[in-house]
Amino acid sequence: MASNPETQDTRYRDAIRQFGPDVARFVAGYERDEARRQELLQDVHVALWQSFAGFRGQCSLRTWVYRIAHNVGASHIDRSRKVAERGYLALDDTEVETLVHDGADMAHTERRIDLQRIFALIHRLQPPDREVMLLYLEDVDAAAIGEITGLSARNVATKVHRIKSVLAQQLRPQEPPR
């Protein structure tokens, strides 16, 4: 279907037009460092363009885009782990660092801090859990996440539920000791 370069370019442009901001947000979950995040995003774009040479439409364009982004992100994590073992945490061992707000607009600042805390926790999850949660946050359903990651939809739903419970627990305001 996409064997000629024109079709490959067209599909790539269509995919980026539809999902470009989503892919950039998704990639942000794989890498904290801004420079490395930009390199990873470029790697995803290259892989996406290359992938459309073999895209046959067996799944939705959205699923295909996330599958490619997931595979590139997972490879990035594997390479990073080999370079410097980071000590990823299991879901049961997670804690979120306390972040200080800068005194700007309170509602905006609190939302930004909550997002920072969520991403800090997500970055500390083991790679398979992180990937599931990043896809979930991109509003990908459990069946599609399973198709992308190779997990069953039931396993995905269980992981999402557990991660959401941990997030809720970690984001709950801590009562000062009495």
Backbone torsions as a table, in degrees:
resi	resn	phi	psi	omega
1	MET	NA	-46.7	-175.3
2	ALA	-110.5	39.2	-174.7
3	SER	-79.9	-20.5	179.1
4	ASN	-93.8	148.5	-174.8
5	PRO	-59.0	-33.9	179.0
6	GLU	-61.5	-45.3	179.2
7	THR	-64.5	-40.3	178.2
8	GLN	-60.2	-47.9	179.0
9	ASP	-63.1	-42.2	-179.3
10	THR	-63.6	-46.5	179.3
11	ARG	-62.7	-41.1	178.4
12	TYR	-61.1	-48.9	-179.9
13	ARG	-60.9	-41.5	177.8
14	ASP	-62.2	-44.1	-179.1
15	ALA	-63.3	-43.1	-179.0
16	ILE	-70.1	-36.7	177.6
17	ARG	-62.3	-41.8	-177.8
18	GLN	-79.8	-38.5	-168.3
19	PHE	-124.5	6.8	-177.3
20	GLY	-54.0	-53.7	179.3
21	PRO	-62.6	-35.1	178.6
22	ASP	-65.2	-41.9	179.7
23	VAL	-65.2	-41.8	178.8
24	ALA	-61.8	-42.4	178.1
25	ARG	-65.5	-42.5	179.7
26	PHE	-60.8	-44.8	-179.2
27	VAL	-64.3	-32.1	179.2
28	ALA	-59.8	-25.5	177.7
29	GLY	-75.5	-15.3	-179.7
30	TYR	-93.7	-21.0	-174.1
31	GLU	-145.0	126.5	179.4
32	ARG	-82.0	-40.4	-177.1
33	ASP	-67.9	125.4	-174.3
34	GLU	-60.4	-45.0	-178.8
35	ALA	-64.4	-44.2	179.3
36	ARG	-68.8	-31.8	176.9
37	ARG	-64.2	-41.6	178.6
38	GLN	-65.0	-39.4	176.4
39	GLU	-63.4	-42.5	179.4
40	LEU	-63.5	-42.3	178.2
41	LEU	-61.1	-41.2	176.3
42	GLN	-62.5	-42.0	177.8
43	ASP	-60.4	-40.1	178.6
44	VAL	-64.5	-43.4	179.6
45	HIS	-62.0	-43.4	178.9
46	VAL	-63.0	-46.3	-179.6
47	ALA	-62.7	-39.7	177.7
48	LEU	-61.8	-49.1	-179.8
49	TRP	-58.9	-45.9	179.9
50	GLN	-62.4	-37.8	-175.2
51	SER	-66.2	-27.7	-177.6
52	PHE	-71.0	-10.9	173.0
53	ALA	-67.2	-26.9	-178.3
54	GLY	-114.4	5.3	-178.6
55	PHE	-69.6	125.2	-177.4
56	ARG	-115.3	4.5	176.9
57	GLY	78.0	22.3	179.5
58	GLN	-73.1	-12.5	176.2
59	CYS	-141.4	174.8	-180.0
60	SER	-68.6	157.4	177.4
61	LEU	-59.0	-41.0	-180.0
62	ARG	-61.3	-46.6	178.9
63	THR	-61.7	-41.6	179.7
64	TRP	-61.2	-46.9	-178.9
65	VAL	-60.6	-46.9	-180.0
66	TYR	-68.1	-34.3	178.0
67	ARG	-62.8	-45.4	179.2
68	ILE	-64.5	-47.5	179.5
69	ALA	-60.6	-40.7	178.0
70	HIS	-62.2	-47.2	-178.3
71	ASN	-62.6	-42.7	178.4
72	VAL	-66.2	-42.5	178.1
73	GLY	-63.0	-42.1	178.9
74	ALA	-64.3	-40.8	177.1
75	SER	-63.9	-39.0	177.7
76	HIS	-60.5	-44.5	179.3
77	ILE	-63.7	-43.5	178.6
78	ASP	-60.2	-44.4	178.6
79	ARG	-63.6	-43.2	-179.9
80	SER	-63.2	-38.6	-179.1
81	ARG	-65.7	-38.0	179.6
82	LYS	-68.4	-34.0	-179.6
83	VAL	-71.3	-46.9	-178.7
84	ALA	-149.3	108.3	179.1
85	GLU	-62.4	125.9	-172.4
86	ARG	-98.8	-10.8	-177.7
87	GLY	73.3	55.8	178.0
88	TYR	-60.7	152.1	-176.1
89	LEU	-106.3	149.1	171.4
90	ALA	-77.0	160.8	-179.7
91	LEU	-54.3	-38.1	-176.3
92	ASP	-73.3	-14.7	-175.4
93	ASP	-105.8	13.5	-172.4
94	THR	-88.0	144.8	171.0
95	GLU	-142.0	144.9	179.5
96	VAL	-101.3	136.6	177.0
97	GLU	-67.8	149.4	175.5
98	THR	-79.3	131.5	-179.2
99	LEU	-109.2	144.8	-178.5
100	VAL	-98.1	135.2	178.9
101	HIS	-91.0	157.9	-171.6
102	ASP	-96.0	6.4	176.9
103	GLY	84.0	5.2	178.3
104	ALA	-74.1	-169.7	178.5
105	ASP	-43.7	119.0	-170.2
106	MET	-59.4	-48.1	-178.2
107	ALA	-63.4	-45.6	178.7
108	HIS	-63.3	-43.4	-178.9
109	THR	-64.3	-44.4	-180.0
110	GLU	-63.7	-40.1	177.6
111	ARG	-63.4	-44.3	179.2
112	ARG	-63.5	-41.2	178.6
113	ILE	-64.5	-43.0	177.4
114	ASP	-60.0	-43.3	178.1
115	LEU	-63.8	-40.3	177.4
116	GLN	-62.9	-42.2	179.1
117	ARG	-64.7	-41.5	178.3
118	ILE	-62.2	-48.0	-179.9
119	PHE	-66.8	-34.3	176.3
120	ALA	-61.1	-42.7	178.0
121	LEU	-66.7	-45.6	-179.1
122	ILE	-61.4	-39.2	179.2
123	HIS	-64.5	-24.2	-178.0
124	ARG	-90.1	-8.6	178.3
125	LEU	-70.8	156.9	173.9
126	GLN	-63.0	147.5	-174.0
127	PRO	-49.6	-45.3	-179.6
128	PRO	-62.3	-40.1	178.5
129	ASP	-67.4	-40.0	179.1
130	ARG	-61.0	-46.0	-177.8
131	GLU	-62.6	-42.4	178.8
132	VAL	-61.5	-45.8	-176.9
133	MET	-68.0	-38.5	178.1
134	LEU	-63.1	-40.8	177.1
135	LEU	-65.9	-41.8	178.4
136	TYR	-60.5	-42.5	179.9
137	LEU	-66.8	-21.0	175.3
138	GLU	-87.7	10.3	176.3
139	ASP	66.3	33.9	173.9
140	VAL	-89.1	132.3	-176.8
141	ASP	-75.6	165.1	-173.9
142	ALA	-58.8	-39.7	179.9
143	ALA	-63.7	-43.9	179.3
144	ALA	-68.3	-39.1	176.6
145	ILE	-60.5	-42.8	177.6
146	GLY	-60.9	-41.4	178.8
147	GLU	-64.4	-38.4	-178.4
148	ILE	-73.2	-43.7	-172.9
149	THR	-94.6	-15.8	-177.6
150	GLY	89.0	5.7	177.5
151	LEU	-91.3	161.3	174.2
152	SER	-75.8	154.0	178.8
153	ALA	-59.7	-36.6	179.0
154	ARG	-65.1	-43.2	178.4
155	ASN	-63.2	-40.9	177.4
156	VAL	-60.3	-48.5	-178.9
157	ALA	-60.3	-39.9	178.6
158	THR	-64.6	-46.4	179.5
159	LYS	-61.5	-45.1	-179.9
160	VAL	-60.1	-44.7	179.6
161	HIS	-60.2	-46.1	-179.6
162	ARG	-64.4	-43.0	-179.2
163	ILE	-65.7	-41.8	177.7
164	LYS	-61.9	-38.5	177.6
165	SER	-62.9	-43.4	178.7
166	VAL	-64.4	-44.1	178.5
167	LEU	-59.6	-46.7	-179.6
168	ALA	-60.5	-42.8	179.8
169	GLN	-64.8	-43.3	-177.8
170	GLN	-71.9	-28.8	-178.1
171	LEU	-88.2	-12.3	178.8
172	ARG	-64.3	133.5	179.3
173	PRO	-58.5	134.8	179.8
174	GLN	-83.6	132.1	177.0
175	GLU	-79.9	136.0	178.2
176	PRO	-66.1	146.8	179.0
177	PRO	-63.8	145.3	-177.8
178	ARG	-94.7	NA	NA
